Amino acid sequence: MQRTDWIEVAGTDRKRKKHHLLFLTFCLMVLISAVGLAYRFSLVEQQILDDIEHHASKMANTLNESLTETSLSLAMLATQFQLTVHSQAEFAAPLTFRSAQQGQKYQLTGPRQLQGQTLGDLTGEGELPAEGSVQWREMEAALVLTPLFEQIKQHDMQNTWLYYTSDSGFMYAYPYSQLDIDHPVTDKGVLFYQAILKDPFFTLATPAHNPERKLIWTPVYQDLAGQGDMITASQPVFFQQQFIGVLSIDISLSQLLTKLQFHELNATEMLMLTPEGTDVFQRQQVTFSQDPRLNKTDSFVHDGFLYQPLLQLNNGWRVLLKTDRHQIHLQTLQRMAFSMIALLLLICSVVLLWKLLASLHKIKKMSVTDGLTQLYNRRHFSFVFGRELKLQSRTGVHFGLIMLDIDFFKKYNDHYGHQAGDQVLIKVADCLRHTFRRQSDAVFRVGGEEFCLLLLAKSPEQLCSAMEMLCQAIRALQLPHVASLKGSLSVSVGGVWLDAAQQWDTEQAYKCADDALYQAKQQGRDGWVLYSAPEKTNVA
């Protein structure tokens, strides 16, 4: 025949092609959508990361600007302090002190105000400096700068301590805390004692550790006055090239970190690393503190987290952005929920379409298939046979029609029962299916025990060979049939060779094959007859 798939020959060629084209189109749409969605996912995720970095950079810059202002304020204060000491200007009012009841300690008691501003606490240890000495001039300079202290406190860092610590053994701390040298309280300022001169804010500023005389920043420490974690900026002060003391500003770490509040995304946090590689917040050494990537601007991945170096602060700390990549993925998915749902619906549509096409194909196959033998049925035979005869005039293809009938099948059912008869039909159908297995062969069950075959045949002899092969294949089954004269199952076969040169119609061809089958039965069954003119009938 001209076609190898008899289901397609059943008139559904174009429909199935349209269905396949539609399905392939949907699959292509899903593929394009998936690729586009993946690209869109990367863009949205990068946009989220860029927004986070932008916001974090602004906060880090704000923090750095605040630290820079603190550094500038402290440098200005130190310069003014040194000028005041050099000028030998006396304080506007005489200074009065009182000594501690126990030990060599002293405390400023008056005056308490300068230009309407309450002075801070001035305490010392040892002998009170003599008036006019360098140490005395240091005290006066510290007191004179009280208005500047207040301006810095208000403008720069709220709720912080500013103080001058002299190498000669005293400290002036601002603001005033009602400190009592006889009954010191931890949350009311800091009473000077010699051990303070060994604290980092002082020792790190001394010429031994700071020969460049630059401003230094201390590591995080616990405030002695009960103000929590602190860092201190210290600027050394010199008089006639001689180190005399340190001006310092305490900054509350909690207040400092308010500038790094980052509530927009839970997946992100800010890290600040000291030059030694210690996490300011966690107070522990980070595992990647020596990673060279920290000195670059590109982001990098470590232990599943994305790190983005932002900047180095004025105090030497490095600010990094730490992002949980999995949380960013989830947030990206949330932003793309609509697109994801649309793609999911599209995929579901493709799956449903595939199931629908499979169901339609199954229904169509069932409509042309015999339920018992799984061969093509009579309805399909009529359509295929009629179509092939119409196409024959154009294609010039010769083919044959074979009809066969199981001999004495009614007697077989009567003797063995209908269930056994059904099993015989199935075995005969399987035999025909395996005997005529070419793609151009088609086998049909057109009645109870009646079957038809359509197969290519270039000549009548080729068709006769096929019929003989059919009879031998049935005999080879050796199925018992006691009601038959042969004692085993056999078939009668009739065929007609459909020459393309003649004009055949379905009724004519079918009748010729049926007549040949009738002749085979009349001649004793278990044989075949090829239709020809009455005077030329061939009998095997």
C-alpha positions in Angstrom: 0.0 0.0 0.0 1.0 3.6 -0.2 1.1 4.2 3.5 2.6 2.2 6.3 0.5 3.5 9.2 -3.1 2.3 8.7 -4.3 4.5 11.5 -3.2 7.5 9.6 -4.7 6.2 6.4 -8.0 6.3 8.3 -8.5 9.9 7.3 -6.9 11.5 10.3 -3.6 12.4 8.7 -4.1 16.2 8.6 -5.8 16.3 12.0 -3.0 14.4 13.7 -0.4 16.6 12.0 -2.2 19.6 13.2 -2.3 18.1 16.7 1.4 17.3 16.6 2.2 20.8 15.3 0.1 22.3 18.1 1.9 20.2 20.7 5.3 21.0 19.3 4.4 24.7 19.3 3.3 24.5 23.0 6.6 22.7 23.8 8.6 25.3 22.0 6.7 28.0 23.9 7.4 26.3 27.2 11.1 26.0 26.3 11.3 29.6 25.3 9.4 30.7 28.4 11.7 28.6 30.6 14.8 30.1 29.1 13.3 33.6 29.3 12.3 32.9 32.9 15.7 31.7 33.8 17.2 34.9 32.3 14.6 37.0 34.0 15.4 35.2 37.3 19.1 36.1 37.0 18.2 39.8 36.2 15.8 40.1 39.2 18.3 38.4 41.5 21.0 40.7 40.4 18.7 43.7 40.8 18.0 42.6 44.4 21.7 42.3 45.1 22.4 45.7 43.5 19.7 47.3 45.6 21.1 45.7 48.7 24.6 46.8 47.9 23.4 50.3 47.1 21.5 50.7 50.3 24.4 49.2 52.3 27.0 51.4 50.7 24.9 54.5 51.6 24.8 53.3 55.2 28.5 52.5 55.3 29.3 55.8 53.8 27.2 57.6 56.4 29.0 55.7 59.1 32.3 56.5 57.6 31.4 60.2 57.3 30.5 60.2 61.0 33.8 58.6 61.9 35.6 61.1 59.7 33.8 64.0 61.4 34.9 62.5 64.8 38.5 62.3 63.6 38.4 65.9 62.3 36.8 67.1 65.5 39.4 65.4 67.6 42.2 66.8 65.5 40.8 70.3 65.7 40.3 69.9 69.5 43.9 68.7 69.9 45.2 71.7 67.9 43.2 74.1 70.0 44.3 72.4 73.1 48.0 72.7 72.2 47.5 76.4 71.3 45.8 77.0 74.6 48.7 75.3 76.5 51.3 77.3 74.6 49.4 80.6 75.1 49.7 80.3 78.9 46.3 81.8 79.3 44.9 81.6 82.8 41.5 80.2 83.6 38.9 82.9 84.2 38.4 81.9 87.9 40.7 80.3 90.4 40.6 76.5 90.5 39.8 74.8 93.8 40.4 71.1 94.6 39.6 68.7 97.4 41.6 65.7 98.4 40.3 62.2 99.0 39.8 61.0 102.5 42.1 58.0 101.8 45.0 58.0 99.3 46.6 60.7 97.3 43.7 61.7 95.0 42.2 65.0 94.2 39.1 66.4 92.5 38.1 69.7 91.0 35.4 71.3 93.1 35.2 74.8 91.6 34.3 76.6 89.5 31.5 74.4 88.2 30.6 76.5 85.1 32.2 78.3 82.2 30.2 80.6 80.0 27.0 79.1 81.4 28.3 75.5 80.6 28.7 73.0 83.4 32.2 71.7 83.6 33.1 68.1 83.5 34.9 66.0 86.1 38.6 66.5 86.7 40.3 63.9 88.9 43.9 63.0 89.5 46.2 60.8 91.5 49.3 61.9 93.3 50.4 65.4 94.3 48.3 68.3 93.0 50.3 70.1 90.2 51.7 73.5 91.2 50.1 76.5 89.7 51.9 77.7 86.6 53.4 74.3 85.9 52.8 72.6 82.5 50.5 70.1 84.3 48.5 73.1 85.7 48.3 74.7 82.3 47.0 71.3 80.9 44.2 71.4 83.4 43.3 75.0 82.5 43.4 74.2 78.8 41.1 71.2 79.3 38.6 73.3 81.2 38.8 76.2 78.7 37.9 73.8 75.9 34.7 72.7 77.6 32.4 74.6 75.2 34.1 72.9 72.3 33.6 69.6 74.0 29.9 70.3 74.2 29.7 71.4 70.6 31.4 68.1 69.5 29.1 66.1 71.7 26.0 67.7 70.3 27.0 67.7 66.7 29.1 64.6 66.4 28.2 61.7 68.7 25.4 61.8 71.2 25.8 60.1 74.6 29.5 59.8 74.4 32.4 60.7 76.6 35.1 63.2 75.7 38.2 63.5 77.9 41.8 64.5 78.2 44.2 62.1 80.0 47.4 63.6 81.1 50.6 61.6 81.2 51.3 63.5 84.5 48.4 61.7 86.2 45.0 63.3 85.9 41.9 63.1 83.6 39.3 65.7 82.6 36.1 63.9 81.5 33.1 65.6 79.9 30.2 65.7 80.6 29.8 66.2 84.3 28.7 63.1 86.1 28.7 64.2 89.8 31.7 62.0 90.4 32.7 61.6 94.1 36.3 60.4 94.6 35.4 59.1 98.1 32.4 57.1 96.8 32.9 56.4 93.1 30.0 54.8 91.2 30.6 52.8 88.0 27.8 54.5 86.1 29.0 58.1 87.0 32.1 58.8 85.1 35.6 57.4 85.5 37.8 58.1 88.4 41.4 58.5 87.4 43.9 56.0 88.6 47.4 55.1 87.3 46.3 51.9 85.6 44.3 53.9 83.1 47.6 55.0 81.5 48.0 51.3 80.5 44.6 51.1 78.7 44.7 50.9 74.9 43.2 54.3 74.3 46.3 55.8 76.0 49.1 53.4 75.3 48.3 53.1 71.5 48.6 56.9 71.2 52.0 57.2 73.0 55.1 57.8 70.9 56.3 54.3 71.6 53.3 52.8 69.6 52.4 55.9 67.5 55.6 57.6 66.3 53.6 59.2 63.5 51.5 61.1 66.0 48.3 60.2 64.1 44.9 59.6 65.5 44.3 56.0 66.6 41.2 53.9 67.1 41.0 51.3 69.8 39.5 47.8 69.5 36.1 47.3 71.1 36.1 47.1 74.9 33.7 47.2 77.8 33.2 50.7 79.2 34.3 51.1 82.8 31.5 53.6 83.4 28.8 51.0 82.5 28.0 52.3 79.1 28.5 48.9 77.4 30.8 48.2 74.4 32.8 51.1 73.3 35.5 52.2 70.8 37.7 55.2 71.4 39.4 57.6 69.1 42.5 59.1 70.6 44.8 62.0 69.5 48.2 62.5 71.1 49.0 66.0 72.4 52.5 67.5 72.5 54.0 70.5 74.2 57.3 71.7 72.9 57.8 68.3 71.1 57.2 66.6 74.4 54.3 64.1 74.7 52.0 65.3 77.5 48.7 63.5 77.1 45.8 62.2 75.0 42.5 63.7 73.9 39.9 61.0 73.4 36.3 60.5 72.4 34.4 57.4 73.4 31.8 56.1 71.0 29.1 53.7 72.0 29.2 50.7 69.8 25.4 50.2 70.0 25.0 53.8 68.9 27.5 53.3 66.1 25.6 50.3 64.8 22.3 52.2 64.6 23.8 53.7 61.5 24.0 50.2 60.1 20.4 49.2 60.8 19.4 47.0 57.9 15.8 45.9 58.2 15.0 45.8 54.5 16.1 42.3 53.9 16.5 39.6 56.5 18.9 37.7 54.2 21.5 40.4 54.6 23.8 41.6 57.4 26.7 44.0 57.7 30.1 42.8 58.9 32.8 45.1 60.3 36.3 43.6 60.5 39.1 45.1 62.5 42.6 45.3 60.8 43.4 42.2 62.8 40.5 40.3 61.2 38.2 40.3 64.2 34.4 40.6 63.7 33.4 43.7 65.6 30.0 42.3 66.4 30.8 38.7 67.2 34.2 39.4 68.9 35.9 36.5 67.2 38.4 36.0 64.4 36.7 35.3 61.0 38.0 32.3 59.0 38.6 34.4 55.9 40.3 37.4 57.5 43.4 36.8 55.4 41.5 36.1 52.2 43.1 38.4 49.5 39.6 38.9 48.0 38.8 41.1 50.9 41.1 43.8 49.4 39.1 43.8 46.2 35.8 45.2 45.2 34.4 42.1 43.6 32.0 39.9 45.5 33.0 36.3 46.4 31.3 33.2 47.9 32.5 31.6 51.2 30.7 28.8 53.1 27.5 29.3 51.0 27.3 33.1 51.7 27.9 35.9 49.3 30.3 38.6 50.6 30.6 42.0 49.1 33.5 44.3 50.3 32.1 47.8 50.6 34.7 50.2 52.0 37.4 50.7 54.6 36.3 53.0 57.4 38.2 55.9 58.7 39.2 53.9 61.8 40.7 51.0 59.7 37.7 48.7 59.9 36.5 47.0 56.7 32.8 46.9 56.0 31.4 43.9 54.2 28.0 42.8 53.1 27.0 39.2 54.0 24.1 37.8 52.0 22.4 34.4 52.4 22.2 33.2 48.8 19.3 30.8 49.5 17.2 33.6 51.0 17.9 35.8 48.0 16.8 32.9 45.7 13.6 32.7 47.7 13.0 36.5 47.5 13.6 36.4 43.8 11.1 33.6 43.5 8.6 35.7 45.5 9.1 38.6 43.1 8.6 36.3 40.1 5.7 34.4 41.6 3.3 35.5 38.8 5.8 34.5 36.1 6.4 31.2 37.8 2.7 30.5 38.0 2.2 31.4 34.4 5.0 29.0 33.3 3.5 26.3 35.6 0.1 26.8 34.0 1.7 26.7 30.6 3.5 23.4 31.5 0.2 22.0 32.8 -1.5 23.0 29.6 1.2 21.1 27.6 0.8 18.1 29.8 -3.0 18.2 29.5 -2.7 18.7 25.8 -0.4 15.7 25.5 -2.9 13.6 27.6 -5.7 14.9 25.4 -3.9 14.0 22.2 -3.0 10.6 23.6 -6.6 10.0 24.6 -7.8 11.1 21.2 -5.4 8.7 19.6 -6.5 5.9 21.9 -10.1 6.6 21.1 -9.4 6.7 17.4 -7.5 3.5 17.6 -10.3 1.8 19.6 -12.8 3.0 16.9 -10.9 1.1 14.2 -9.7 -1.9 16.3 -11.5 -5.1 17.0 -11.8 -5.5 20.7 -11.1 -9.3 20.8 -8.3 -9.8 18.3 -6.8 -6.3 18.3 -6.9 -6.3 14.5 -8.4 -3.6 12.5 -12.2 -3.9 12.3 -14.7 -3.9 9.4 -15.3 -0.1 9.7 -11.7 0.6 9.2 -11.4 -2.0 6.4 -14.2 -0.3 4.5 -12.5 3.1 4.7 -9.0 1.9 3.9 -10.1 -0.4 1.1 -12.2 2.3 -0.5 -9.5 4.9 -0.2 -6.8 2.7 -1.7 -9.0 1.9 -4.7 -9.6 5.6 -5.3 -5.8 6.3 -5.1 -5.0 3.3 -7.3 -5.8 5.2 -10.5 -3.2 7.8 -9.7 -0.5 5.7 -8.2 -0.7 2.7 -10.5 0.0 0.3 -7.5 -1.2 -3.3 -7.7 -2.5 -4.9 -4.6 -4.5 -7.9 -3.5 -7.6 -8.5 -1.3 -7.7 -11.8 0.6 -10.7 -13.1 2.5 -10.6 -16.1 4.8 -13.0 -18.0 6.9 -12.3 -20.5 9.7 -13.7 -23.8 8.6 -16.7 -25.2 10.6 -16.3 -22.5 13.2 -19.9 -22.8 14.4 -19.4 -26.5 15.1 -16.2 -25.6 16.9 -18.1 -23.3 19.2 -20.8 -25.9 19.7 -18.3 -28.6 20.7 -15.7 -26.6 22.6 -17.7 -23.6 23.8 -17.7 -19.9 22.9 -14.8 -19.1 25.2 -12.6 -21.6 23.4 -13.9 -20.2 20.1 -12.8 -16.7 21.2 -9.3 -18.1 22.0 -9.1 -19.7 18.6 -10.0 -16.3 17.0 -7.2 -14.7 19.0 -4.7 -17.4 17.9 -5.7 -17.1 14.3 -5.4 -13.3 14.5 -1.9 -13.6 16.0 -0.9 -16.0 13.3 -2.0 -13.6 10.6 -0.3 -10.7 12.3 3.0 -12.5 12.5 2.7 -14.1 9.0 2.0 -10.8 7.3 4.3 -8.5 9.2 5.4 -6.1 6.4 4.5 -2.5 6.9 2.5 -2.6 3.7 0.4 -5.5 4.9 -2.9 -4.9 6.8 -5.1 -7.5 8.5 -8.7 -7.0 9.4 -11.4 -8.9 11.2 -14.6 -8.2 9.3 -17.0 -10.7 10.9 -17.3 -13.4 13.4 -14.8 -15.9 12.0 -14.1 -13.9 8.8 -10.8 -12.0 8.2 -9.6 -9.8 5.3 -6.1 -8.9 4.2 -4.8 -6.1 2.0 -1.2 -6.5 0.7 0.9 -5.3 -2.1 1.1 -7.8 -5.0 2.9 -7.1 -8.2 1.4 -10.1 -9.9 -1.4 -12.7 -9.4 1.4 -15.3 -8.7 2.6 -13.2 -5.8 -0.9 -13.1 -4.3 -1.3 -16.9 -4.8 2.0 -17.4 -2.8 0.6 -15.3 0.0 -2.6 -17.3 0.2 -0.7 -20.6 0.2 1.5 -19.2 3.0 -1.5 -18.2 4.9 -3.1 -21.7 4.7 0.2 -23.4 5.8 0.6 -21.0 8.7 -2.9 -22.0 10.1 -2.2 -25.7 9.6 1.1 -25.2 11.5 -0.9 -24.2 14.5 -2.2 -27.7 14.8 -5.2 -26.7 16.8 -7.6 -29.7 17.4 -11.0 -29.5 15.8 -12.9 -32.8 16.1 -15.9 -31.4 14.2 -13.7 -30.8 11.1 -13.1 -33.5 8.5 -9.4 -32.8 8.9 -9.4 -33.1 12.7 -7.5 -29.8 13.1 -8.3 -26.2 12.5 -8.1 -24.9 8.9 -9.3 -22.0 6.9 -10.7 -21.4 3.4 -9.2 -18.5 1.5 -10.4 -16.5 -1.5 -8.5 -13.7 -3.1 -8.6 -11.2 -5.9 -5.7 -9.4 -7.6 -6.6 -5.8 -8.2 -4.9 -4.7 -11.3 -4.3 -1.0 -11.5 -5.2 -1.0 -15.2 -8.8 -1.9 -14.4 -11.4 0.3 -12.8 -12.3 -1.4 -9.5 -14.9 -0.4 -6.9 -15.3 -1.7 -3.4 -18.4 -3.7 -4.0 -17.1 -5.3 -7.1 -13.7 -6.2 -5.5 -15.3 -7.5 -2.3 -17.8 -9.6 -4.2 -15.0 -11.2 -6.3 -13.0 -12.1 -3.2 -16.2 -13.4 -1.6 -16.9 -15.5 -4.7 -13.4 -16.9 -4.6 -13.9 -17.8 -0.9 -17.1 -19.5 -1.7 -15.4 -21.6 -4.4 -12.7 -22.6 -1.9 -15.3 -23.8 0.5 -17.1 -25.7 -2.3 -13.9 -27.4 -3.3 -13.4 -29.0 0.2 -12.1 -26.2 2.4 -8.6 -25.9 3.8 -7.4 -24.3 0.6 -7.4 -21.1 -1.5 -8.9 -19.8 -4.7 -7.8 -16.8 -6.7 -10.7 -15.1 -8.5 -10.6 -15.0 -12.2 -13.2 -15.2 -15.0 -15.4 -18.3 -14.5 -13.5 -20.2 -17.1 -10.1 -19.5 -15.6 -10.5 -20.2 -11.9 -7.4 -21.8 -10.3 -7.7 -24.2 -7.5 -4.9 -25.4 -5.3 
